[in-house]
Amino acid sequence: MNFASPSNATMLRRYLQFLDDAGQLVRITKPVATRHELAAVSWKLKGTPVIFENVVGHSLPVVSNLCSDRAMLARMLGLSLDEFVEYFLRAIESPVASEIVSESSLYEVVIENDIHLTQVLPITLDYDRQGAPGINSGVMVARDAQNGLLNTSFHVLEVISQDEFSVHVVSQHFARIYAHYQRQGRPLPVALALGVDPLTWMTCTLAISHPPSELDVAGAIRKHAIQLVQCKTNDLAVLADAEIVLEGEILPTRREAIGPEPRPRGVYGPPTTGPVFKVKCIAHRKDALFHHLANSSADHLNLSAISKEVTLFPYLRERYPSVTRLSCVGNTCVVAIKRDGATRIRPMLEDILRYRTIDRGSFNKFAVVVDEDVDVYDRRDVEQALYTRAISEAVVILKGIRANQGEPSATDGMVEKIGIDATIPIGRENQFQRPYIPGSKDLDLASYLPGNMVCRLAY
């Protein structure tokens, strides 16, 4: 996709057209309910992007499964999978400053009085134990009082009244911004953008130090400045390209129950409490699209994985130059190395398991190191390396490591972590040669396929 080319369509709509042209977009015209049914259909599609055009009780269509396929996202940028993380890292080093615009179709419809969240928006109730409908797909915008930069983050929101959410704060960076206002007894002005294109959306969830702002990194990803428009009810600016925005404030003292919510590890986290987001304004395009994201879905896991990889990869590469690729899905990290790094695998595994981000703490419970011939993005390939190359002496177990919140296997807040060396033993390379079809690596699969199959199979 050419992100810099002129277009009246939002980037989200251009992405959907990109999917449609590739035969990758499913349209559901049958009426679906927001309570369980929409999420169930989305889950059954196993990550295939979908538009629900007839949501019971609502005029706004719902889109889902937008980020579940990393190959599709790479293809948008004209990249291979191996180039994807490097592209994000280059963008962090060369941000493009955002720009303010005076107008946006985002404010074609503005609701400031008598707000009813679930009447205006098709907010879904996804899982069996969730107590109320919620939103997981929003980009929360707040201003960092320490440096004046706009911070973007990703949280779990649960409806608690007609105009309020309880917020499970995921980002520690956002938590520090909020704590500053709490100490002063002031509400924190925020804006929640919904319906943001996948690449910008993912960039806005990165755990990076400021500066740069995540929005400026998103500009580098998209190769042109992110446009922001002034909010109606506070001094923030929000993504002008979004479909919907909720403006309001996070109250300084009040906390309400939230959860239990599914976590990326695929189990429920414990019920907790969170601050309250009081919505003062809902604005949206006349024909707005609502973005649905189910926690612990393929979308959620892919979003989380890319954010982790972008922070962990440069950390490892600085310490271990033999590292060439990595994949972080759920709580498992797989790292590929050159053969010259085979003597430093044990300390590498320990570093991976102990690694903590500035924003989300320690996230790797399992770590696997493989040779370069293994595709770290293909779990079948990784499993093949595990059962042919790993030996008991190559297992690292770390005990007494502080667990993340909601870790079900923790005892007294502590957990064990496991690392496995699944590389070929030094000196035995000839015994582990894998079958290879000559010409397969450089074959242009697209030249053999009809257009609607290229995106699905090309990577």
C-alpha positions in Angstrom: 0.0 0.0 0.0 1.1 3.5 -0.7 0.3 5.3 2.5 1.4 8.7 1.3 -0.9 8.7 -1.7 -3.8 11.2 -1.6 -7.2 9.6 -0.6 -10.4 10.7 1.0 -10.7 7.3 2.7 -9.4 6.7 6.2 -6.4 4.4 6.5 -8.6 1.8 8.1 -10.9 1.8 5.1 -8.0 1.6 2.7 -6.7 -1.4 4.6 -10.1 -3.0 4.4 -10.1 -2.4 0.6 -6.6 -3.9 0.4 -7.9 -7.0 2.2 -11.0 -7.1 0.0 -9.0 -6.8 -3.2 -6.9 -9.8 -2.0 -10.0 -11.9 -1.3 -9.2 -11.9 2.4 -12.2 -10.0 3.8 -15.4 -11.7 4.9 -18.6 -9.8 5.0 -21.4 -11.0 7.4 -24.8 -9.7 6.5 -26.8 -12.0 8.8 -27.9 -10.2 12.0 -25.5 -10.8 14.9 -26.0 -9.8 18.6 -23.3 -8.0 20.6 -23.7 -10.4 23.4 -21.4 -13.4 22.7 -22.6 -14.0 19.1 -20.4 -11.5 17.3 -17.3 -12.6 19.2 -18.2 -16.3 18.6 -18.4 -15.8 14.8 -15.1 -13.8 14.8 -13.4 -16.6 16.8 -14.7 -19.3 14.4 -13.2 -17.4 11.5 -9.7 -18.1 13.1 -8.3 -14.7 12.4 -9.8 -14.0 9.0 -10.7 -10.2 8.8 -14.4 -9.7 8.9 -17.0 -6.9 8.7 -20.3 -7.4 10.5 -22.7 -5.3 8.5 -25.9 -6.0 10.5 -25.4 -5.7 14.2 -28.6 -6.0 16.2 -29.7 -2.7 17.7 -27.0 -0.7 16.0 -26.5 1.2 12.8 -22.7 1.1 12.9 -20.9 -1.9 11.2 -18.2 -3.7 13.3 -14.8 -4.9 12.0 -12.8 -7.6 13.7 -9.7 -9.8 13.2 -7.7 -6.9 11.7 -4.2 -7.8 13.0 -4.2 -11.6 13.4 -2.0 -12.2 10.3 1.5 -10.8 10.5 2.2 -11.8 6.9 -0.6 -9.6 5.7 0.7 -6.7 7.7 4.2 -7.2 6.3 2.8 -7.4 2.8 1.1 -4.0 3.3 4.5 -2.5 3.8 6.1 -4.6 1.0 8.2 -6.5 3.5 9.1 -10.1 4.3 8.4 -11.4 7.8 12.1 -11.2 8.7 12.2 -7.5 7.8 9.1 -6.6 9.9 10.6 -6.0 13.3 13.7 -4.2 11.8 11.3 -1.8 10.0 9.7 -0.8 13.3 13.1 -0.3 14.9 14.2 2.0 12.1 11.0 4.0 12.6 11.8 4.5 16.3 15.2 5.9 15.3 13.7 8.2 12.6 10.3 9.5 13.8 8.2 11.8 11.8 6.6 14.6 13.8 2.8 14.6 13.9 0.9 17.6 12.6 -2.3 19.3 13.7 -5.2 19.8 11.2 -8.1 22.2 11.7 -10.9 19.8 10.7 -11.7 16.1 10.5 -14.8 14.1 9.5 -14.2 12.4 12.8 -16.5 15.1 14.3 -19.4 14.8 11.8 -21.6 13.5 14.6 -21.0 14.9 18.1 -22.9 13.7 21.3 -22.2 15.7 24.5 -25.4 15.3 26.5 -27.3 12.3 27.8 -24.6 9.9 26.7 -25.5 6.2 26.6 -22.4 4.2 25.6 -24.1 0.9 24.7 -26.9 2.6 22.8 -24.6 4.6 20.6 -21.8 2.1 20.1 -22.0 -1.7 19.4 -19.9 -2.6 22.5 -19.7 -6.3 22.8 -19.8 -8.9 25.7 -17.4 -11.6 24.5 -16.6 -14.2 27.1 -18.6 -16.3 29.6 -17.3 -14.9 32.9 -17.1 -11.3 31.8 -19.5 -9.2 33.9 -20.2 -6.4 31.4 -19.6 -5.3 27.8 -16.3 -3.7 27.2 -13.8 -2.2 24.7 -10.3 -3.5 24.2 -9.4 -1.9 20.8 -9.1 1.8 21.7 -6.0 3.9 21.5 -5.9 6.0 24.8 -4.3 9.4 24.3 -3.1 11.4 27.3 -0.5 14.1 27.8 2.7 13.3 29.8 3.1 16.2 32.2 6.8 15.7 32.5 7.7 16.3 28.8 4.5 17.6 27.3 4.3 14.7 24.7 1.2 12.9 23.8 1.3 9.3 25.1 -0.7 6.5 23.5 -1.6 3.2 25.2 -3.8 0.2 25.2 -6.2 -0.8 28.1 -9.2 -2.9 28.9 -12.4 -1.0 29.5 -15.6 -2.3 31.0 -18.9 -0.5 31.0 -20.1 0.3 34.5 -22.8 3.0 33.8 -24.3 4.8 30.8 -21.3 7.1 30.5 -18.5 5.4 32.5 -15.9 2.7 32.1 -13.8 0.9 34.7 -10.2 0.8 33.3 -7.8 -2.1 33.7 -4.6 -0.1 33.2 -2.2 -2.2 31.2 0.5 0.4 30.4 2.8 1.4 33.3 3.8 4.5 31.4 0.2 5.6 31.4 -0.1 4.6 35.1 2.8 7.1 35.9 1.0 9.9 34.0 -2.2 9.2 35.8 -0.4 9.0 39.2 0.9 12.6 38.7 -2.7 13.8 38.4 -3.9 11.6 41.3 -1.3 13.2 43.6 -2.8 16.6 42.8 -6.4 15.4 43.1 -7.1 16.3 39.5 -8.8 14.3 36.8 -6.6 13.2 33.9 -8.0 14.4 30.5 -8.0 11.6 27.9 -9.3 10.7 24.5 -10.0 7.1 23.3 -9.6 6.7 19.5 -11.5 3.7 17.9 -11.2 2.5 14.4 -7.5 3.2 13.8 -5.6 1.4 11.0 -3.7 -1.7 12.2 -0.1 -0.4 11.7 -0.8 2.9 13.6 -2.8 1.0 16.2 0.1 -1.4 16.8 2.7 1.4 16.9 0.6 3.2 19.5 0.9 0.2 21.9 4.8 0.0 21.8 6.6 0.1 25.1 9.2 2.8 24.2 10.9 5.6 26.1 9.8 9.2 25.4 10.9 10.9 23.2 9.9 9.9 20.6 6.1 9.9 20.9 4.4 6.7 19.7 2.5 8.9 17.2 5.7 10.2 15.7 7.0 6.6 15.3 3.6 5.7 13.6 4.3 8.6 11.2 7.6 6.9 10.2 5.9 3.5 9.8 3.3 5.1 7.5 5.9 7.3 5.8 4.0 10.5 6.4 3.0 12.6 9.4 0.1 11.4 11.6 -2.6 14.0 11.5 -4.1 15.1 14.8 -7.2 17.2 15.4 -8.1 19.2 18.5 -10.6 17.5 20.9 -13.9 19.3 21.6 -13.9 19.1 25.4 -10.3 19.1 26.5 -6.8 20.3 25.4 -5.7 17.0 23.8 -5.4 16.2 20.1 -6.6 12.9 18.8 -5.9 10.9 15.6 -7.9 12.7 12.9 -8.0 9.5 10.8 -9.9 7.5 13.5 -13.5 6.4 13.1 -14.8 7.2 16.6 -13.4 9.2 19.6 -14.6 9.1 23.2 -13.4 12.2 25.1 -13.4 12.5 28.9 -11.3 12.1 32.0 -9.9 9.5 34.3 -11.3 10.4 37.8 -8.5 10.9 40.4 -9.9 8.9 43.4 -12.7 6.6 42.4 -12.0 2.9 41.6 -14.5 0.3 40.4 -14.5 -3.5 39.9 -13.4 -4.9 36.6 -13.0 -8.5 35.4 -12.3 -11.2 35.4 -10.8 -10.7 31.9 -9.0 -13.2 29.6 -5.2 -12.6 29.4 -2.9 -13.3 26.5 -1.7 -16.5 28.2 -5.2 -17.9 27.5 -6.7 -18.0 31.0 -8.7 -15.6 33.1 -6.9 -13.1 35.2 -8.3 -12.4 38.7 -11.0 -9.7 39.2 -9.4 -6.4 40.1 -10.3 -2.7 40.4 -9.4 0.2 38.2 -9.9 3.9 37.8 -13.0 5.3 36.2 -13.1 6.8 32.7 -16.0 9.4 32.6 -17.0 10.0 29.0 -18.1 13.6 28.3 -18.3 13.4 24.5 -18.7 10.8 21.8 -17.9 11.8 18.2 -17.8 9.8 15.0 -18.0 9.8 11.3 -21.5 9.5 9.9 -20.7 6.1 8.5 -18.3 5.1 11.2 -16.9 1.6 11.6 -16.5 0.1 15.2 -13.4 -2.0 15.8 -13.9 -5.1 17.9 -11.0 -6.8 19.6 -11.5 -9.8 21.9 -8.9 -10.3 24.6 -6.7 -13.4 24.1 -7.7 -13.6 20.5 -5.3 -14.0 17.6 -5.4 -10.2 17.1 -4.5 -9.6 20.7 -1.7 -12.2 20.7 -0.2 -10.7 17.5 -0.5 -7.2 18.7 1.3 -8.1 22.0 3.9 -10.2 20.2 5.1 -7.4 17.9 5.3 -4.9 20.8 7.4 -7.3 22.8 9.7 -8.2 19.9 10.4 -4.5 19.1 11.8 -4.0 22.6 13.5 -7.3 23.1 15.3 -7.7 19.8 17.7 -4.7 20.1 18.4 -5.6 23.8 19.4 -9.2 22.8 21.3 -8.2 19.6 23.4 -5.7 21.6 24.5 -8.4 24.0 24.6 -11.3 21.6 25.5 -10.3 18.0 24.7 -13.9 16.8 21.0 -13.2 17.3 19.2 -12.9 13.9 15.5 -13.3 14.5 13.0 -13.7 17.3 9.3 -14.4 17.8 7.3 -13.7 21.0 3.9 -15.3 21.0 2.0 -15.5 24.3 4.7 -16.0 27.0 7.1 -17.9 24.8 10.1 -16.4 23.1 11.9 -18.2 20.2 15.3 -16.8 19.2 17.3 -17.8 16.1 21.1 -17.5 16.2 24.1 -18.0 14.0 26.4 -20.9 14.8 29.1 -18.7 16.1 26.9 -17.9 19.1 26.4 -21.5 20.2 28.7 -21.2 23.2 26.7 -18.4 24.9 23.2 -19.9 24.8 22.8 -20.4 28.5 23.4 -16.8 29.6 21.2 -15.7 26.6 18.3 -17.9 27.9 18.6 -16.4 31.3 18.6 -12.9 30.0 15.5 -13.6 27.9 13.7 -15.0 30.9 14.6 -12.1 33.2 14.0 -9.4 30.7 11.6 -6.6 31.7 10.2 -3.8 29.5 9.9 -0.3 30.8 6.1 -0.6 30.4 4.9 -4.1 30.9 7.3 -5.9 33.2 8.6 -9.5 32.6 6.7 -11.4 30.0 8.7 -14.5 28.9 8.0 -17.6 30.8 9.5 -20.0 28.2 12.5 -19.3 26.0 13.8 -21.5 23.1 17.0 -20.8 21.1 17.2 -22.4 17.7 19.6 -22.4 14.7 19.1 -20.0 11.7 17.6 -22.8 9.6 14.5 -22.9 11.8 11.6 -20.5 11.1 10.9 -18.8 14.4 7.4 -17.8 13.2 6.4 -21.4 12.3 5.5 -23.3 15.5 5.7 -26.7 13.7 9.3 -25.9 12.6 10.2 -24.9 16.2 8.7 -28.1 17.6 10.7 -30.1 15.1 13.9 -28.5 16.4 12.8 -29.2 20.0 12.2 -32.9 19.5 15.3 -33.5 17.3 17.9 -31.2 18.9 17.1 -30.5 22.5 18.6 -32.6 25.3 18.0 -32.6 29.1 21.4 -30.9 29.7 20.3 -28.0 27.6 17.4 -27.0 29.8 17.6 -23.9 32.1 15.2 -23.5 35.0 15.0 -20.3 36.9 13.2 -20.5 40.2 11.8 -17.8 42.5 11.1 -15.2 39.7 8.4 -12.7 40.5 5.3 -13.5 38.5 3.2 -11.1 36.4 -0.2 -10.2 37.7 -2.7 -13.1 37.2 -0.1 -15.8 36.5 -2.1 -19.0 37.5 1.0 -21.1 38.1 2.5 -18.7 40.7 3.1 -19.7 44.3 3.3 -16.8 46.7 3.8 -14.4 43.8 6.7 -16.4 42.4 7.0 -18.6 39.3 9.5 -20.9 37.6 10.7 -20.1 34.1 12.2 -22.5 31.6 14.7 -22.1 28.8 15.7 -24.7 26.2 18.7 -24.9 23.9 17.3 -26.5 20.7 20.3 -25.8 18.6 22.4 -28.5 16.9 25.2 -29.8 19.2 28.6 -28.4 18.2 30.5 -30.8 16.0 27.5 -32.9 15.1 26.1 -30.7 12.3 26.2 -33.5 9.6 23.8 -35.6 11.7 21.1 -32.9 11.6 20.9 -32.0 8.0 17.3 -31.3 6.9 15.8 -32.2 3.6 15.7 -29.2 1.2 14.0 -28.8 -2.2 16.4 -26.9 -4.5 14.9 -23.5 -5.6 12.1 -23.4 -3.0 13.6 -20.6 -0.9 13.7 -18.1 -3.7 10.6 -19.2 -5.6 8.1 -16.5 -6.3 4.9 -18.1 -5.1 2.8 -15.2 -6.2 3.5 -16.0 -9.9 1.8 -19.4 -9.5 -1.4 -18.3 -7.6 -4.6 -16.5 -8.4 -4.7 -13.0 -6.9 -7.0 -13.8 -4.0 -4.6 -16.5 -2.7 -1.4 -14.5 -2.8 -1.8 -12.8 0.6 -2.9 -16.0 2.3 0.1 -18.1 1.2 2.9 -15.9 0.0 4.8 -15.9 3.2 
